[in-house]
Amino acid sequence: MSGGSHLTLGVGHSYGSVDVPGGALRYQLVSTRVAVAMTTRLFVNTLVQVNTLDRNVSANVRLQYIYRPGSDIFLVFSESRGDRDRPWSFEERGIRLKVTWLARL
């Protein structure tokens, strides 16, 4: 779904089932994506996923800045919550910075 030229929304769903001698493994993976283009050089993309097998919720937020054609700066924030016993317990959090550049030889 698109909210004009600056906003994009998406929802996904996967379902899986495997029968094994000890029982059945069933899962659902639900994801939501939101992309916002603030300018032609600055973007924010988010992804939130819920995994019912692991009872886990994860989120990624990526800020992308194109400082010249072919060269980007990415700042990514990630967080994961939940385990089999405590669905909203804190698991991990991270932030990453990546710089790419195009060199023409």
C-alpha positions in Angstrom: 0.0 0.0 0.0 1.3 3.5 -0.8 0.4 6.7 0.9 1.7 8.9 -1.9 5.2 9.3 -3.1 6.7 9.6 0.4 5.1 6.7 2.4 4.8 3.0 1.8 3.2 0.4 4.1 3.3 -3.3 3.9 2.0 -6.3 5.9 3.2 -9.9 5.4 2.1 -13.3 6.9 3.8 -16.7 6.7 2.5 -19.9 8.2 4.4 -23.2 8.4 3.8 -26.6 9.8 6.1 -29.6 10.2 5.0 -33.0 11.6 7.8 -34.8 13.4 7.7 -37.9 15.6 7.6 -35.9 18.8 4.7 -33.7 17.6 4.1 -30.9 15.3 5.9 -27.6 14.9 3.7 -24.8 13.8 4.6 -21.1 13.4 3.3 -17.9 12.1 5.5 -15.0 11.1 3.7 -11.6 10.8 5.6 -8.6 9.6 4.9 -4.9 9.0 7.0 -2.6 6.9 6.9 1.2 6.8 9.1 3.3 4.5 9.2 7.1 4.6 11.1 9.2 2.1 11.6 12.5 3.7 13.6 13.9 0.8 15.1 12.4 -2.3 18.3 11.7 -0.2 16.9 10.8 3.2 14.9 7.7 4.0 13.6 5.8 7.1 12.6 2.1 6.8 11.1 0.1 9.6 10.4 -3.6 9.9 8.6 -5.2 12.9 8.2 -9.0 13.0 6.3 -11.3 15.3 7.4 -15.0 15.4 4.9 -17.3 17.2 7.2 -20.3 17.3 10.0 -18.5 19.2 7.5 -16.1 20.8 9.7 -13.3 19.7 9.1 -9.7 18.5 11.9 -7.9 16.6 12.2 -4.4 15.2 14.7 -2.8 12.9 14.7 0.9 12.0 17.1 2.0 9.3 18.0 5.6 8.5 19.6 6.1 5.1 21.2 9.2 3.8 22.6 9.4 0.2 25.4 12.0 0.5 26.3 11.6 -3.2 25.1 9.2 -5.9 26.3 5.7 -5.1 27.5 6.7 -1.6 25.3 6.2 1.5 25.4 6.4 5.3 23.1 3.9 7.1 22.3 4.1 10.8 20.4 0.9 11.9 18.7 0.3 15.3 17.6 -3.2 16.1 15.8 -4.7 19.1 14.5 -8.1 19.9 12.2 -9.1 22.7 10.7 -12.3 23.9 11.4 -16.0 24.5 9.3 -19.1 25.1 8.6 -18.2 28.8 8.4 -14.4 28.7 7.0 -12.9 25.5 8.0 -9.3 26.1 11.3 -9.8 28.0 14.3 -7.9 26.7 16.7 -10.0 24.6 19.0 -7.7 22.7 19.5 -4.3 21.3 22.0 -2.9 18.8 22.9 0.1 16.8 25.1 0.0 13.7 26.7 2.6 11.4 27.7 1.8 7.9 29.3 4.2 5.4 29.6 3.2 1.7 31.1 5.2 -1.1 31.5 4.9 -4.8 35.1 5.3 -6.1 35.4 5.7 -9.9 38.8 4.6 -11.2 
